[in-house]
Amino acid sequence: MAVTIKSEREIECMRIAGRYLSEVLDELLDSVRVGWTTAQVDKLGEKLIRSKGCIPNFLHYEGFPASFCVSLNDEVVHGIPSKKRVIRDGDLLSIDGGLIYQGYHSDAARSIILGNADPKLQQLVDVTKESFFRGIAMAKEGNHLYDISNAIADYVEPYGYGIVQDLTGHGIGRNLHEDPMIPNFRQRSRGIRLRKGMTLAVEPMIALGTWEVDFNEDNGWTVTTKDHSPSAHYENTILITDGEPEILSLPGGKH
């Protein structure tokens, strides 16, 4: 496993990439409304990224046809935006995307409920977000990678939710996906030791029901829960420091 340690110049580029993405997601989530299509979400997101002089890193990545993954309800990740897919009152909406600034990537995801929120769904969204923060509380130099995984699992498991196991977080930098892979479920080993200068995308994906998922064979991308229960997703790009981790894609962000 080749995990890259970023230089100060690289970290500064990633800080800017993360800040820009945070601003894009804040504006996007403040704008989206019931009645929009998922294609409208993607179109605005791409426009906001390009307005900052950046490139959407999801667009055409391994053939993905859009700038953002826009997933609804039982879609865990990789929902393909569509002019035919309308966001309804009470839908659980997950938006996942990133951008490239001077060759360096950022990656983040948010889940919200549009319109009238079912309390059970709102709790799922809240727990998923909080599990990220429980996880990165362990993301300190000298700790081990799977300390993050186990902290996420410790927080989520008492709720009885399914922690998706077929998808994980990842390293990030000059490439969107780098080593190491970062599971969100309990691990028996400790994993690699965390070092200052590592940049990671930590992203819990939590389902109201089963952790098991299906991969859409027709479009080759969209992942849904096997029991079609709703799923939430929360992600940020972080930097390992000699103290608390720095959340590069949430510098004062609202979501």
C-alpha positions in Angstrom: 0.0 0.0 0.0 1.5 3.3 -1.2 0.0 6.1 0.8 1.3 9.5 -0.2 2.4 12.2 2.2 1.6 15.6 0.9 4.0 18.6 0.8 3.0 22.0 2.1 2.4 23.2 -1.4 0.2 20.2 -2.2 -1.7 20.7 1.0 -2.4 24.3 0.2 -3.8 23.3 -3.2 -6.0 20.8 -1.5 -7.2 23.3 1.0 -8.3 25.6 -1.8 -9.9 22.6 -3.6 -11.7 21.7 -0.4 -12.9 25.2 0.3 -14.2 25.7 -3.2 -16.1 22.4 -3.0 -17.6 23.3 0.4 -18.9 26.6 -1.1 -20.3 24.8 -4.1 -22.2 22.3 -1.9 -23.5 25.0 0.4 -24.9 26.9 -2.5 -26.3 23.8 -4.2 -28.1 22.6 -1.1 -29.5 26.0 -0.4 -30.9 26.1 -3.9 -32.4 22.7 -4.5 -36.1 22.4 -4.1 -38.9 19.9 -4.3 -39.9 19.6 -7.9 -36.4 19.9 -9.3 -35.0 17.1 -11.4 -31.8 15.4 -10.4 -30.4 16.7 -13.7 -31.0 20.3 -12.5 -29.0 19.6 -9.4 -26.1 18.3 -11.5 -26.3 21.2 -14.0 -26.2 23.9 -11.2 -23.4 22.0 -9.4 -21.2 21.9 -12.5 -21.9 25.6 -13.2 -20.8 26.5 -9.7 -17.6 24.4 -10.0 -16.6 26.0 -13.3 -17.4 29.5 -12.0 -14.4 29.0 -9.6 -12.1 28.1 -12.5 -12.1 24.4 -11.5 -12.9 21.1 -13.2 -15.6 18.7 -11.9 -13.6 15.5 -11.2 -16.5 13.1 -11.4 -17.4 14.0 -15.0 -16.3 11.2 -17.3 -14.4 9.5 -14.4 -14.3 5.9 -15.5 -17.2 6.8 -17.8 -19.5 8.4 -15.2 -21.8 10.8 -17.3 -22.3 13.7 -14.9 -20.4 16.1 -12.5 -22.3 14.9 -9.4 -23.8 11.7 -8.2 -27.4 12.6 -7.2 -29.0 9.7 -5.3 -32.5 9.4 -3.9 -33.9 7.3 -1.0 -32.6 3.7 -1.4 -29.8 4.8 -3.7 -26.7 4.6 -1.6 -24.3 6.2 -4.1 -23.7 6.9 -7.8 -27.2 8.0 -8.7 -27.0 9.2 -12.3 -28.8 12.6 -12.8 -31.8 12.5 -15.0 -34.3 14.9 -16.5 -37.0 12.3 -15.7 -36.1 11.9 -12.0 -38.1 14.5 -10.0 -37.4 15.2 -6.3 -40.6 14.6 -4.3 -41.6 16.0 -0.9 -39.9 13.9 1.8 -37.2 12.4 -0.4 -33.8 11.7 1.1 -31.4 13.4 -1.3 -27.6 12.6 -1.3 -25.2 14.7 -3.4 -21.6 13.5 -3.9 -19.1 15.4 -6.0 -15.7 16.9 -6.2 -13.4 19.2 -8.1 -9.9 19.6 -9.3 -7.8 22.7 -8.4 -4.3 23.0 -10.0 -4.2 19.2 -10.3 -5.5 18.3 -6.8 -8.8 16.8 -5.9 -11.4 17.3 -3.3 -14.4 15.0 -2.6 -17.4 15.4 -0.3 -21.0 14.3 0.1 -24.1 15.5 1.9 -27.5 14.1 2.6 -30.6 16.1 3.3 -34.4 15.6 3.3 -36.4 17.8 1.0 -39.8 19.1 2.2 -41.4 17.4 5.1 -39.0 15.1 6.9 -40.0 11.7 8.3 -38.4 11.7 11.8 -36.9 8.3 11.2 -35.2 9.5 8.0 -34.0 12.7 9.7 -32.4 10.6 12.5 -30.7 8.4 9.9 -29.2 11.6 8.2 -28.2 13.0 11.6 -26.5 9.8 12.8 -24.7 9.3 9.5 -23.3 12.8 9.7 -22.3 12.5 13.4 -20.6 9.1 12.7 -18.2 10.9 10.4 -17.2 13.3 13.2 -16.9 10.3 15.6 -14.6 8.6 13.1 -12.3 11.6 12.4 -11.9 12.2 16.2 -9.5 9.2 15.9 -7.8 10.6 12.7 -4.7 11.8 14.5 -1.0 11.2 13.8 0.1 8.0 15.7 -3.3 6.4 15.7 -4.2 3.7 13.2 -6.4 3.8 10.1 -9.0 1.4 11.5 -9.4 3.4 14.6 -11.5 5.6 12.3 -13.5 2.6 11.1 -14.2 1.3 14.5 -15.2 4.6 15.9 -17.8 5.0 13.1 -19.1 1.5 13.8 -19.2 2.1 17.6 -21.5 5.0 17.1 -23.8 3.6 14.4 -24.3 0.0 15.6 -26.5 0.8 18.6 -29.1 2.4 16.3 -29.5 -0.9 14.4 -28.7 0.6 11.1 -26.9 -1.2 8.3 -23.3 0.0 7.6 -22.6 -0.5 3.9 -19.6 -2.8 3.5 -19.1 -3.0 -0.2 -18.1 0.7 -0.5 -15.4 2.6 1.5 -13.6 5.8 1.9 -10.2 6.4 0.3 -7.1 8.4 0.1 -7.1 11.4 -2.2 -4.7 13.9 -3.7 -3.4 14.1 -7.3 -5.8 11.3 -7.9 -9.5 11.1 -6.9 -9.0 7.6 -5.4 -5.7 6.7 -3.8 -4.6 4.3 -1.1 -5.7 3.5 1.6 -9.2 2.2 1.5 -11.1 3.3 4.6 -14.0 0.9 5.8 -16.8 2.3 7.8 -17.5 -1.0 9.6 -15.6 -2.8 12.4 -12.2 -4.2 11.6 -10.2 -6.8 13.5 -6.8 -5.4 12.6 -5.6 -1.9 13.3 -4.5 -0.9 9.8 -1.6 1.4 8.9 -0.4 4.1 11.3 -1.6 7.6 10.4 1.0 10.2 9.6 1.0 13.9 9.3 0.4 15.0 5.7 -1.9 12.1 4.7 -5.1 13.3 3.0 -8.2 11.1 3.3 -11.8 11.0 2.1 -13.9 9.6 5.0 -17.4 8.7 4.0 -19.9 6.7 6.1 -22.8 5.2 4.0 -25.5 4.1 6.4 -28.8 2.4 5.6 -32.0 2.3 7.6 -32.2 -1.4 6.9 -29.7 -4.0 5.6 -26.1 -3.2 4.9 -26.3 -5.3 1.7 -26.5 -3.6 -1.6 -27.2 -4.2 -5.3 -25.2 -2.8 -8.2 -27.3 -1.6 -11.1 -26.2 -3.7 -14.1 -28.1 -1.6 -16.6 -26.3 1.7 -16.0 -23.2 0.2 -14.4 -23.1 2.7 -11.6 -26.0 3.1 -9.2 -25.8 1.2 -5.9 -29.0 0.6 -4.0 -29.8 -1.1 -0.7 -30.9 -4.7 -1.3 -34.1 -4.2 0.8 -34.7 -0.8 -0.8 -34.5 0.9 2.6 -33.3 4.6 2.6 -29.6 5.3 2.8 -27.6 8.4 3.9 -24.1 9.5 2.9 -21.8 12.0 4.5 -18.2 12.7 3.4 -15.4 15.2 3.7 -11.8 15.4 2.6 -9.5 15.6 5.7 -5.8 16.2 6.4 -3.9 14.4 9.1 -1.9 16.8 11.2 0.1 16.6 14.4 -3.0 17.6 16.3 -6.7 17.5 15.4 -7.5 16.6 11.8 -8.3 19.5 9.4 -11.5 19.1 7.5 -10.5 20.5 4.1 -14.0 20.4 2.6 -15.8 22.0 5.5 -14.0 25.3 6.4 -17.0 27.1 8.0 -19.5 25.3 5.7 -23.1 25.1 6.8 -23.9 21.5 5.8 
